[in-house]
Amino acid sequence: MADDPEGLWNFLVELLADPATAAEKVGTPLVVHWTLTGDEPPYGLLGQAFQAALHHGGLRTKEGNGEIPVEWALELYHDIRRSLHLLELWDGISWDVFDEKLSDAGIKFLLDVQSRRA
């Protein structure tokens, strides 16, 4: 696939557009949206916002009636965000998440992910 940049692009876009788990199917589009729009909630409310999105998406604990714990929601958020960072979608390197700016290619990539959601 290294010899086929378009094929690699499509492969990665499809992985993000149609994630493997139910939690990722709810969480990934939300993280992509927040990344594109800059509308991510303040850090102090991030876990609760992500937890609410998972709940709204029908996700519960194995007991079937319990809320997903905020810690689990935050862990999933950070896993998804870390995956996006590994793709190096931002211009330059910043130690402060709030100073990060998506590159033009990063914007194009995430818009492609949004357009292919299953």
C-alpha positions as CSV (number, residue, x, y, z in Angstrom):
1,M,0.0,0.0,0.0
2,A,3.0,2.3,0.4
3,D,3.3,2.5,-3.4
4,D,-0.3,3.6,-3.6
5,P,-0.9,6.9,-1.7
6,E,-4.5,7.1,-3.0
7,G,-5.2,3.6,-1.8
8,L,-3.7,4.3,1.6
9,W,-5.8,7.5,1.9
10,N,-8.9,5.5,1.0
11,F,-8.1,2.7,3.4
12,L,-7.5,5.1,6.3
13,V,-10.6,7.2,5.5
14,E,-12.7,4.1,5.5
15,L,-11.3,2.8,8.8
16,L,-12.3,6.1,10.4
17,A,-15.6,6.4,8.6
18,D,-16.8,3.0,9.6
19,P,-15.0,2.0,12.9
20,A,-15.1,-1.5,14.3
21,T,-16.8,-1.0,17.6
22,A,-20.2,0.5,18.6
23,A,-18.5,3.0,20.9
24,E,-16.1,4.1,18.2
25,K,-19.0,4.4,15.7
26,V,-20.5,7.0,18.1
27,G,-17.3,8.6,19.3
28,T,-15.2,9.0,16.1
29,P,-17.7,11.1,14.2
30,L,-18.0,13.4,17.2
31,V,-14.2,13.8,17.6
32,V,-13.9,14.4,13.9
33,H,-16.6,17.1,14.1
34,W,-15.0,18.8,17.1
35,T,-11.6,18.7,15.4
36,L,-13.0,20.3,12.2
37,T,-15.1,22.9,13.9
38,G,-13.1,23.7,17.0
39,D,-16.3,23.2,19.1
40,E,-14.8,20.8,21.6
41,P,-16.2,21.3,25.1
42,P,-14.0,22.7,27.8
43,Y,-11.8,20.0,29.2
44,G,-13.7,20.0,32.5
45,L,-16.9,19.1,30.6
46,L,-15.4,16.9,27.9
47,G,-15.9,13.6,29.7
48,Q,-19.5,14.4,30.5
49,A,-20.2,15.5,27.0
50,F,-18.6,12.3,25.5
51,Q,-20.5,10.2,28.1
52,A,-23.8,11.8,27.1
53,A,-23.1,11.2,23.4
54,L,-22.4,7.5,24.1
55,H,-25.6,7.3,26.1
56,H,-27.6,9.0,23.3
57,G,-26.0,6.5,20.9
58,G,-27.6,3.7,23.0
59,L,-24.5,2.5,24.8
60,R,-24.7,1.2,28.3
61,T,-22.6,-1.0,30.6
62,K,-22.9,-4.7,30.3
63,E,-25.5,-4.8,33.0
64,G,-27.7,-3.0,30.4
65,N,-29.0,-0.1,32.5
66,G,-25.8,1.6,33.7
67,E,-24.3,4.7,32.3
68,I,-20.9,4.4,30.7
69,P,-18.5,5.8,33.4
70,V,-17.0,9.2,32.6
71,E,-13.6,7.7,33.0
72,W,-14.3,5.2,30.2
73,A,-15.8,7.9,28.0
74,L,-12.6,10.0,28.5
75,E,-10.4,7.0,27.7
76,L,-12.3,6.4,24.5
77,Y,-12.0,10.1,23.6
78,H,-8.3,10.1,24.2
79,D,-7.8,6.8,22.2
80,I,-9.7,8.3,19.2
81,R,-7.9,11.7,19.4
82,R,-4.5,9.9,19.7
83,S,-5.3,7.9,16.6
84,L,-5.9,11.1,14.7
85,H,-2.7,12.6,16.0
86,L,-0.8,9.6,14.7
87,L,-2.0,10.6,11.2
88,E,-0.2,14.0,11.6
89,L,-3.1,16.0,10.3
90,W,-1.9,19.2,11.9
91,D,0.6,21.9,10.8
92,G,3.8,21.7,12.8
93,I,4.1,20.4,16.3
94,S,2.4,22.1,19.3
95,W,2.5,21.0,22.9
96,D,-0.7,22.8,23.5
97,V,-3.8,21.2,21.9
98,F,-5.5,24.6,21.7
99,D,-2.7,26.0,19.5
100,E,-3.0,23.2,17.0
101,K,-4.1,24.1,13.5
102,L,-5.3,21.4,11.0
103,S,-3.3,21.4,7.8
104,D,-5.2,21.8,4.5
105,A,-4.6,18.1,3.9
106,G,-5.9,17.3,7.4
107,I,-9.1,19.3,6.8
108,K,-9.6,17.5,3.4
109,F,-9.0,14.1,5.0
110,L,-11.4,14.7,7.9
111,L,-14.1,16.1,5.5
112,D,-13.6,12.9,3.4
113,V,-14.1,10.8,6.6
114,Q,-17.4,12.7,7.3
115,S,-18.7,12.3,3.8
116,R,-18.2,8.5,3.8
117,R,-19.8,7.7,7.2
118,A,-21.7,4.5,6.9
